[in-house]
Amino acid sequence: MGKLDKPILQLLDDYKAAVFAKDLDSFIALYDEDVRVFDMWGAWSYNGIESWRQMAARWFGSLGTERVVVDFSDPQGIVAEDLAVVHTFVTYKAVTADGVDVRSLDNRLTAILRPHGDGWKIVHEHTSSPLDVETAKVMFNR
C-alpha cells in the first residue's frame, strides 16, 4: 500500500468539510452517479446517487444543531491511472453547536474511485465495524 496523491487526499478533506457543514450538495458531489454504497446503517446497499442523496439528507437532518467532525486515520491505497482504492479508519464525532463532544464512533472505510475531470469520484464505498466474537455486539471504538 502506498501514499495517496493530493487529489485523493483532497477528496477526503472535502468529505470532512461537507459533513461538518451538513452540505448535502457538496457531499453528494463526491460520488459518481452510479455509486453503490454498502453502509453500516439501515440498508444492505444504496444504489445510485439519488438513493445515497436520500440517506445523506436523513443523516444531516437528524443532527439538529449538532455537527459531525470526521477524522480519517492512516489512509492508504493503491492508485492507478483509471482507478484508485482507498482504505482508512474513520471517526465520526458529534459535537454541539458550542463544540462540546457528545458521542463518537469508529468505522473502517474502503472506497473505490475513478477519475472525473481533474479529481476523483467515489464509485463504491463500504463501511464496517467488527463484531465482538463473544457477545456479537458491534465494536464502535478502536
Backbone as JSON, one array per atom type, in Angstrom:
{
  "sequence": "MGKLDKPILQLLDDYKAAVFAKDLDSFIALYDEDVRVFDMWGAWSYNGIESWRQMAARWFGSLGTERVVVDFSDPQGIVAEDLAVVHTFVTYKAVTADGVDVRSLDNRLTAILRPHGDGWKIVHEHTSSPLDVETAKVMFNR",
  "N": [[0.84, -1.17, 0.0], [0.39, 2.26, -0.64], [1.32, 5.76, -0.35], [-1.13, 8.28, -0.68], [-2.16, 10.3, -3.47], [-2.37, 13.9, -3.99], [-4.95, 14.76, -5.11], [-6.69, 12.72, -4.18], [-6.37, 12.82, -1.41], [-7.42, 15.35, -1.14], [-10.09, 14.85, -1.76], [-10.83, 13.39, 0.52], [-10.53, 15.42, 2.43], [-12.5, 17.16, 1.47], [-14.75, 15.61, 1.94], [-14.78, 15.57, 4.77], [-15.23, 18.33, 5.25], [-17.72, 18.77, 3.98], [-19.43, 17.09, 5.45], [-19.19, 18.2, 8.04], [-20.27, 20.73, 7.56], [-22.8, 19.98, 6.93], [-23.54, 19.97, 4.28], [-25.32, 19.04, 1.82], [-25.27, 19.02, -1.04], [-22.52, 19.38, -1.63], [-21.47, 17.12, -0.39], [-22.7, 15.01, -1.84], [-21.62, 15.53, -4.32], [-19.18, 14.32, -4.26], [-19.46, 11.78, -5.11], [-19.98, 9.31, -7.66], [-22.47, 9.19, -10.24], [-23.5, 6.61, -10.54], [-23.01, 5.36, -8.14], [-22.48, 2.81, -5.67], [-23.21, 1.94, -2.46], [-22.24, 0.29, 0.43], [-23.32, 0.67, 3.3], [-23.09, 0.9, 6.88], [-25.46, 1.29, 8.2], [-28.86, 0.69, 8.29], [-29.59, -0.17, 5.6], [-29.05, -2.69, 3.11], [-27.75, -1.94, 0.78], [-27.08, 1.08, -1.02], [-28.06, 2.19, -4.05], [-27.06, 4.01, -6.69], [-26.98, 7.57, -7.16], [-29.21, 9.07, -6.28], [-30.47, 7.5, -4.34], [-28.42, 7.45, -2.42], [-28.26, 10.16, -1.88], [-30.73, 10.6, -0.61], [-30.34, 9.13, 1.77], [-28.21, 10.6, 2.91], [-29.44, 13.07, 3.27], [-31.34, 12.42, 5.21], [-29.59, 11.71, 7.29], [-28.08, 14.12, 7.77], [-30.23, 15.78, 8.4], [-31.14, 14.62, 10.75], [-29.43, 15.48, 12.67], [-30.0, 17.88, 13.9], [-29.0, 20.69, 15.72], [-26.48, 19.81, 16.09], [-23.17, 19.0, 14.92], [-20.97, 17.05, 12.83], [-17.77, 15.93, 13.27], [-15.35, 14.66, 11.23], [-12.73, 12.34, 11.14], [-10.08, 11.02, 9.43], [-7.97, 8.28, 9.71], [-4.77, 7.06, 9.16], [-4.94, 6.78, 6.24], [-4.67, 4.77, 3.36], [-3.72, 3.34, 0.2], [-4.12, 2.27, -3.22], [-3.19, 3.54, -6.25], [-3.99, 3.85, -9.57], [-3.9, 4.65, -13.07], [-6.59, 4.85, -13.96], [-8.15, 4.12, -11.82], [-8.66, 3.97, -8.3], [-8.08, 2.72, -5.04], [-8.98, 3.18, -1.76], [-8.37, 2.85, 1.66], [-9.21, 3.27, 5.05], [-9.27, 4.19, 8.52], [-12.0, 5.63, 10.19], [-13.28, 8.2, 12.18], [-16.26, 9.34, 13.5], [-17.44, 12.11, 15.06], [-19.81, 13.53, 17.04], [-20.65, 16.85, 17.77], [-21.75, 19.55, 19.84], [-23.39, 22.71, 19.09], [-21.78, 24.46, 20.42], [-19.36, 23.21, 20.34], [-18.89, 21.07, 22.03], [-18.04, 17.74, 22.72], [-20.24, 15.08, 22.03], [-20.78, 12.39, 21.35], [-19.16, 9.54, 19.85], [-18.01, 7.41, 17.17], [-16.19, 4.74, 15.66], [-15.33, 3.61, 12.42], [-14.48, 1.34, 9.75], [-13.41, 2.15, 6.55], [-13.67, 1.64, 3.11], [-13.04, 2.71, -0.13], [-13.69, 2.9, -3.59], [-12.49, 4.58, -6.33], [-12.83, 6.59, -9.3], [-11.31, 8.44, -11.97], [-12.44, 11.77, -12.56], [-12.94, 14.53, -14.36], [-10.69, 16.88, -13.09], [-10.27, 15.57, -10.77], [-11.35, 13.01, -8.49], [-14.02, 10.6, -8.22], [-16.19, 8.86, -6.02], [-17.04, 5.58, -6.6], [-17.74, 3.29, -5.36], [-18.4, 2.54, -1.99], [-17.66, 1.22, 1.19], [-18.51, 0.6, 4.45], [-17.66, -0.56, 7.73], [-17.67, -2.21, 10.93], [-16.05, -4.25, 13.33], [-17.39, -7.29, 14.84], [-17.74, -8.26, 18.22], [-16.6, -11.38, 19.14], [-17.55, -12.86, 21.25], [-19.84, -11.63, 22.28], [-21.29, -10.81, 20.11], [-21.78, -8.16, 19.61], [-21.49, -4.99, 18.04], [-18.37, -3.46, 17.63], [-17.67, -0.31, 18.27], [-15.55, 1.31, 18.8], [-12.13, 1.75, 18.28]],
  "CA": [[0.0, 0.0, 0.0], [1.22, 3.44, -0.76], [0.8, 7.08, -0.01], [-2.15, 8.74, -1.62], [-1.81, 11.56, -4.12], [-3.09, 15.07, -3.49], [-6.39, 14.81, -5.41], [-7.45, 11.79, -3.34], [-6.38, 13.41, -0.08], [-8.36, 16.47, -1.22], [-11.44, 14.28, -1.68], [-11.07, 13.09, 1.94], [-10.74, 16.71, 3.1], [-13.81, 17.66, 1.04], [-15.73, 14.79, 2.66], [-14.83, 16.1, 6.13], [-15.84, 19.66, 5.23], [-19.14, 18.66, 3.62], [-20.16, 16.5, 6.58], [-19.23, 19.18, 9.12], [-21.19, 21.8, 7.16], [-24.07, 19.37, 6.56], [-23.75, 20.48, 2.93], [-25.76, 17.88, 1.05], [-24.81, 19.07, -2.43], [-21.07, 19.14, -1.66], [-21.26, 15.72, -0.03], [-23.11, 14.16, -2.96], [-20.72, 15.8, -5.44], [-18.0, 13.45, -4.13], [-19.85, 10.45, -5.55], [-20.37, 9.07, -9.04], [-23.91, 9.0, -10.45], [-23.84, 5.2, -10.42], [-22.4, 4.87, -6.91], [-23.11, 1.76, -4.87], [-22.66, 2.08, -1.11], [-22.56, -0.69, 1.47], [-23.22, 1.44, 4.53], [-23.37, 0.09, 8.08], [-26.72, 1.65, 8.83], [-30.21, 0.75, 7.77], [-29.92, -0.77, 4.31], [-27.98, -3.53, 2.58], [-26.97, -1.12, -0.14], [-27.68, 2.24, -1.67], [-27.69, 2.05, -5.45], [-27.28, 5.23, -7.44], [-26.77, 8.82, -6.43], [-30.43, 9.54, -5.62], [-30.63, 6.69, -3.12], [-27.42, 7.91, -1.47], [-28.66, 11.52, -1.51], [-31.81, 10.49, 0.37], [-29.74, 8.71, 3.03], [-27.43, 11.71, 3.47], [-30.4, 14.09, 3.71], [-31.88, 11.95, 6.51], [-28.5, 11.79, 8.28], [-27.83, 15.52, 8.12], [-31.45, 16.31, 9.03], [-31.3, 14.05, 12.09], [-28.43, 16.05, 13.59], [-30.46, 19.1, 14.58], [-27.95, 21.72, 15.77], [-25.16, 19.16, 16.2], [-22.33, 18.83, 13.73], [-20.15, 15.85, 12.9], [-16.37, 16.08, 12.91], [-14.84, 13.41, 10.66], [-11.28, 12.23, 11.16], [-9.56, 9.83, 8.77], [-6.72, 7.87, 10.33], [-3.95, 6.13, 8.4], [-5.45, 6.44, 4.91], [-3.73, 4.11, 2.47], [-4.41, 2.92, -1.0], [-3.45, 1.94, -4.47], [-3.67, 4.47, -7.27], [-3.6, 3.58, -10.95], [-4.31, 5.73, -13.96], [-8.03, 4.98, -14.11], [-8.85, 3.54, -10.67], [-7.96, 4.06, -7.03], [-8.7, 2.08, -3.89], [-8.57, 3.85, -0.53], [-8.93, 2.29, 2.88], [-8.85, 4.12, 6.17], [-10.13, 4.18, 9.7], [-12.67, 6.92, 10.25], [-14.02, 8.51, 13.41], [-17.34, 10.33, 13.39], [-17.64, 12.66, 16.4], [-20.87, 14.54, 17.11], [-20.36, 17.96, 18.67], [-22.82, 20.53, 19.97], [-23.12, 23.98, 18.43], [-20.71, 25.09, 21.18], [-18.15, 22.43, 20.16], [-18.74, 20.05, 23.07], [-18.19, 16.36, 22.23], [-21.45, 14.41, 22.51], [-20.59, 10.95, 21.17], [-18.34, 9.24, 18.67], [-17.86, 6.01, 16.8], [-15.17, 4.46, 14.66], [-15.65, 2.66, 11.34], [-13.48, 1.09, 8.72], [-13.99, 2.61, 5.29], [-12.97, 1.35, 1.87], [-13.69, 3.37, -1.26], [-13.12, 2.74, -4.93], [-12.68, 5.84, -7.03], [-12.35, 6.68, -10.67], [-11.06, 9.84, -12.32], [-13.56, 12.57, -13.07], [-12.39, 15.87, -14.52], [-9.35, 16.97, -12.53], [-10.26, 14.92, -9.47], [-11.84, 11.64, -8.41], [-15.37, 10.39, -7.69], [-16.37, 7.56, -5.37], [-18.0, 4.72, -7.31], [-18.18, 2.3, -4.38], [-17.94, 2.77, -0.63], [-18.07, 0.16, 2.1], [-18.12, 0.85, 5.83], [-17.89, -1.69, 8.62], [-17.03, -2.31, 12.24], [-16.04, -5.67, 13.67], [-18.25, -7.8, 15.92], [-17.1, -8.99, 19.31], [-16.95, -12.78, 18.9], [-18.24, -13.44, 22.42], [-21.15, -11.02, 22.52], [-21.88, -10.47, 18.81], [-22.07, -6.73, 19.57], [-20.61, -4.22, 17.19], [-17.31, -2.73, 18.33], [-17.68, 1.02, 17.66], [-14.34, 2.05, 19.13], [-10.88, 1.04, 18.02]],
  "C": [[0.88, 1.23, 0.0], [0.54, 4.7, -0.27], [-0.17, 7.51, -1.1], [-1.74, 10.07, -2.22], [-2.76, 12.67, -3.66], [-4.57, 15.11, -3.87], [-7.23, 13.86, -4.55], [-7.48, 12.29, -1.91], [-7.33, 14.61, -0.04], [-9.79, 15.97, -1.12], [-11.78, 13.95, -0.22], [-11.31, 14.38, 2.73], [-12.1, 17.3, 2.74], [-14.94, 16.9, 1.73], [-15.9, 15.34, 4.08], [-15.57, 17.43, 6.17], [-17.33, 19.59, 4.94], [-19.96, 18.09, 4.77], [-20.27, 17.53, 7.7], [-20.24, 20.29, 8.82], [-22.61, 21.3, 6.92], [-24.52, 19.87, 5.19], [-24.05, 19.3, 2.01], [-25.21, 17.88, -0.36], [-23.31, 18.81, -2.54], [-20.74, 17.7, -1.32], [-21.56, 14.81, -1.22], [-22.2, 14.35, -4.17], [-19.46, 14.93, -5.4], [-18.22, 12.08, -4.77], [-20.24, 10.43, -7.02], [-21.89, 8.86, -9.13], [-24.36, 7.56, -10.19], [-23.27, 4.56, -9.15], [-23.21, 3.73, -6.29], [-22.42, 1.78, -3.52], [-23.18, 0.96, -0.23], [-22.3, 0.02, 2.79], [-23.57, 0.55, 5.71], [-24.81, 0.22, 8.56], [-27.92, 1.52, 7.91], [-30.56, 0.07, 6.46], [-28.74, -1.63, 3.85], [-27.11, -2.76, 1.61], [-27.8, 0.06, -0.61], [-27.16, 2.21, -3.09], [-28.06, 3.3, -6.22], [-27.26, 6.45, -6.54], [-28.03, 9.28, -5.71], [-30.7, 8.78, -4.33], [-29.67, 7.17, -2.04], [-27.74, 9.33, -0.99], [-29.76, 11.47, -0.44], [-31.28, 10.07, 1.74], [-29.01, 9.88, 3.68], [-28.36, 12.82, 3.97], [-31.01, 13.7, 5.06], [-30.83, 12.09, 7.61], [-28.29, 13.23, 8.72], [-29.04, 16.13, 8.85], [-31.63, 15.82, 10.45], [-30.39, 14.71, 13.12], [-28.92, 17.27, 14.36], [-29.36, 20.14, 14.54], [-26.55, 21.12, 15.91], [-24.46, 19.14, 14.85], [-21.55, 17.55, 13.91], [-18.75, 16.19, 12.39], [-15.88, 14.71, 12.44], [-13.33, 13.45, 10.71], [-10.88, 10.92, 10.5], [-8.19, 9.52, 9.35], [-6.04, 6.82, 9.46], [-4.54, 5.77, 7.04], [-4.34, 5.87, 4.03], [-4.48, 3.72, 1.21], [-3.48, 2.55, -2.13], [-4.05, 2.86, -5.52], [-3.1, 4.05, -8.61], [-4.13, 4.73, -11.81], [-5.82, 5.95, -13.96], [-8.83, 4.39, -12.95], [-8.0, 3.73, -9.42], [-8.78, 3.34, -5.97], [-8.12, 2.74, -2.65], [-9.17, 3.08, 0.63], [-8.36, 3.07, 4.05], [-9.74, 3.81, 7.36], [-10.75, 5.57, 9.76], [-13.41, 7.04, 11.58], [-15.03, 9.59, 13.08], [-17.63, 10.81, 14.81], [-18.7, 13.75, 16.34], [-20.47, 15.59, 18.14], [-21.56, 18.91, 18.69], [-22.44, 21.79, 19.19], [-21.99, 24.73, 19.12], [-19.39, 24.31, 21.09], [-17.89, 21.38, 21.21], [-18.97, 18.67, 22.46], [-19.41, 15.71, 22.87], [-21.27, 12.89, 22.47], [-19.69, 10.75, 19.96], [-18.37, 7.75, 18.4], [-16.81, 5.91, 15.72], [-15.72, 3.44, 13.67], [-14.38, 2.37, 10.57], [-14.15, 1.48, 7.41], [-13.07, 2.22, 4.14], [-13.76, 2.02, 0.75], [-12.93, 3.06, -2.53], [-13.49, 4.0, -5.7], [-12.24, 5.73, -8.48], [-12.2, 8.16, -11.02], [-12.31, 10.5, -12.89], [-13.07, 14.0, -13.16], [-10.97, 15.92, -13.98], [-9.25, 16.35, -11.14], [-10.75, 13.49, -9.58], [-13.26, 11.64, -7.87], [-15.43, 8.99, -7.09], [-17.42, 6.78, -6.14], [-18.51, 3.6, -6.41], [-17.58, 2.65, -3.03], [-18.49, 1.67, 0.26], [-17.58, 0.52, 3.49], [-18.46, -0.36, 6.68], [-17.26, -1.42, 9.97], [-17.07, -3.78, 12.61], [-17.05, -6.0, 14.77], [-17.39, -8.47, 16.97], [-17.54, -10.45, 19.2], [-17.7, -13.4, 20.07], [-19.64, -12.91, 22.61], [-21.94, -10.75, 21.26], [-22.32, -9.01, 18.74], [-21.03, -6.03, 18.71], [-19.61, -3.44, 18.07], [-17.16, -1.36, 17.64], [-16.45, 1.85, 17.99], [-13.13, 1.18, 18.91], [-10.12, 0.82, 19.29]]
}
